[in-house]
Amino acid sequence: MKLIFLHGPPAVGKYTIAKELEARIGCSIFHNHLTIDAARPIFEFGSENFWKLVYDLRLTCFRAAAKQDIGILVYTSCYDHPNDLSFFVEIEETMYRWGSELLPVYLRSVLSG
């Protein structure tokens, strides 16, 4: 499996690019809001328990996808360095453990002036 990790600031076009990849190469999209929406009714948004559940859900999904070698999965996220570095390392370790590839792609806005 290949996990394309599109990350960057809010509103930079991560999901738009993911949808284009889906249309062009037939990959699946794992949008970061899926896990946020699942955790919101359980814990206060932004709390330590909230983010732990979000990260656990994401890793569980990545692990399942890698174990089943689903092909290409695109994951979109607002990665916050260095706060999210340990989670990124966990994703990387999960992918390698199952013989999968992690392909991080940083997107940024280019302002013309």
Buried (B, 14 or more C-beta within 10 A) or exposed (E): BBBBBBBBEEEBBBBEBBBEBBEEEEBBBBBBEBBBEEBBEEBEEEEEEBBEBBBEBBBEBBBEBBBEEBEBBBBBBEBEEEEBEEBBEBBBEBBEEBEBEBBBEEBEEEEEE
